[in-house]
Amino acid sequence: MDITYYLYLSAVLFTIGAVGVLVRRNAIVVFMCVELMLNAVNLSLVTFARMNSNLDGQVIAFFVMVVAAAEVVIGLAIIMSIFRSRRSASVDDANLLKY
Amino acid sequence: MTSTTTAAVQYAHATGVFKLTFLLILLPAIGAAVLLLGGKRTNAWGHLLGCAMPIGSFVIAVIEFFALIGRDGGENRQLDQHLFSWVPVAGFHVDANVLLDPLSICFVLLITGVGSLIHIYSIGYMEHDPDRRRFFGQLNLFVAAMLLLVLADNYLVLYVGWEGVGLASYLLIGFWHHKPSAAVAAKKAFLVNRVGDLGLSFAVMLMFTTFGTVAFDGVFNGASSGHARTGTMTAIGLLLLLGACGKSAQAPLQSWLLDAMEGPTPVSALIHAATMVTAGVYLVARSGAIYDVAPHARLLVEIVGGVTLVMGAIIGCAYDDIKKVLAASTMSQIGYMMLAVGFGPGAYAIGILHLLTHGFFKANMFLGAGSVMHGNNDEVNMRRYGGLRHVMPVTFMTFAFGYLAIIGMIPFSGFFSKDKIIEVALDHGGASGWIFGIVAIAGAGMTAFYMTRLMLMTFFGNKRWPRDVHPHESPKVMLVPMAILAAGSLVLGYLLILGGSLQHFLTPSVGPSLEVGAHTISPVVLSIITLAVVAGGVGAAWWIIGRKPVAAEQAPNVRPYAHATRRSLTGDAVNEAVFMRPGQYLTRALVYFDNRGVDGIVNGFAAGVGGTSARIRRVQTGFVRSYALSMLGGALAIGTTVVLLRVGS
């Protein structure tokens, strides 16, 4: 099986994630799409590591997972507190920080 | 023409009693410092200190005068005392020296002598003024500055004194600064004087670039050596003349003197009659060596003198304000002096002679006018006087002495000095000699007219006092100085001309008197002609004013020339139209340019930046998804660029 398919898959996942971030309003869904993008990048990182026969990509993928885990903690906490105060999980409703 | 132009100027070092010369300046300066800085603590005895200082200077001056006479003539009578190095820069060295010579001792005696009398007079005149201490302080300041002016041995120190008297004049004209007219008059005097001072300062700079020094001896020796171009010397002469015109209220800078009468009357007597306004004559006489090599500048001095002589006399005929008539008369008399010093070697002493006699009789008359005002609730309008000779007999007598002196009645002092000027003018020869001679004789006639008018309106005729005014004679402290000055008005001219004494005395400073082979008109005939013209002026005044009662109000509808004369020959209107209005337009244009041009660029740029950022900040909508889109767009743009660059290379 050609290894480039992994990259195609990664690109497709990333695109789905990006489009999801742009078009969806629900903060949870947007959040999941961000995770999707991160994991698409992880996939391409390990693919490149495989292609170049060194471990750098895999190590970076671990770092990304760690950061993503931390980000989930912070992000979910923010979404929770916004939902509690505004009774809404829509990202368009939280638009006070502007000009 | 004379030998002075070739003989090198050399000053001897001061020794013995002449080492006290600096005290002349220091005493009044100390008085001014104590009175102006001492505040209310000095109120009780301030006027006494203010009088003691100029009297002290006068005593020293008299001692030095006799010591000076005791020395042999020539350089021995020109004594330079080194005080300290003022500007010790390589290539530009100025010493603070005092030069005591016959010319300066004449001025010192006039300033301290007449000044002391006027100080004493002021004790009475300013008795009820709450600011009498400040008055004496500023009067002392003036005396110190004026003495510095005449005792300087170089033009830079002279300039310091020149500015000092200008400052004192400004302060004293505006002494009653709560009166808007006095404040404006002070400002006007200061500004007009600035124009003249500019001329003097440029002259000093030009001297330095031409001769490399500003000391009298260096400049005069350089001028008479003939190395400098005539054009340069003419320029220096004209610039000095501009300075003299400003300080001496000569045309075209005469306009400030009439307004300066807003100051207290002793100030008018001391500063604006006897001493400061004659500083211009001193400057020209002192700079004789420069004018000797600049005949064109010299001619202009004569013209300025002749024009102002007539102008002042005409203006003097029209005013009803007693002080302004005297001020116009001062202009006219200084015109005589300018005319005399304009005639050059031999005539300087004549100009100084008239200056000294004028200093006495004009100070006398100003003090008399002050006494009249003092007794009439400070009224200055002569149409409110009349018949005062009965209630103020002493003032009338002393004033009459001054009057007879100024119209040149024999044997009063003005007769000797004014006749001499007319004589010198006619002996000058050529068309200019005749023109100036006739102008001077006509001026004598006009002087007789306006002074007789003043006498008739003030001391004779019907009583026109307002109901609530009760004229009374002034206290003795005022009358005694007036009497002394009146005595001077009587005898001074004869004493100074006796055997040519003043001319011989002044020879070391201004050159010997001119030896005239034949007079154009013999002096006796000339005196008779002049006296006849004077008698005509007196008669005309009696015919026009003395025969019938004087109206208590000025006639409103008069012919245009009389109207112009009441406006001091439209001098102020001309100044306003030629200098003030264009200046005003220029400043307005500059302000407009500043507001719209300079400020416009700066403010416009700021407004542009502000407006742009106000629009750009609208991008921050607060919608997270639009930010995400921008991020994606940016990332794509960067990625695309990187890829394209890779492909390109």
Contacts between the chains, C-beta under 8 A, distances in Angstrom:
chain1	res1	chain2	res2	distance
A	18	B	632	6.1
A	21	B	625	7.3
A	21	B	628	5.3
A	22	B	625	5.8
A	22	B	628	5.9
A	22	B	629	5.7
A	22	B	632	7.1
A	23	B	625	7.8
A	25	B	625	7.7
A	30	B	624	7.9
A	30	B	625	8.0
A	91	B	623	7.7
A	91	B	624	4.7
A	91	B	625	6.3
A	92	B	623	5.9
A	92	B	624	7.8
A	92	B	625	7.1
A	94	B	624	7.3
A	95	B	621	7.0
A	95	B	622	3.5
A	95	B	623	5.4
A	95	B	624	7.8
A	96	B	622	6.4
A	97	B	622	5.7
A	98	B	620	5.4
A	98	B	621	5.6
A	98	B	622	3.0
A	99	B	617	4.5
A	99	B	618	6.0
A	99	B	620	4.9
A	99	B	621	7.6
A	99	B	622	7.7
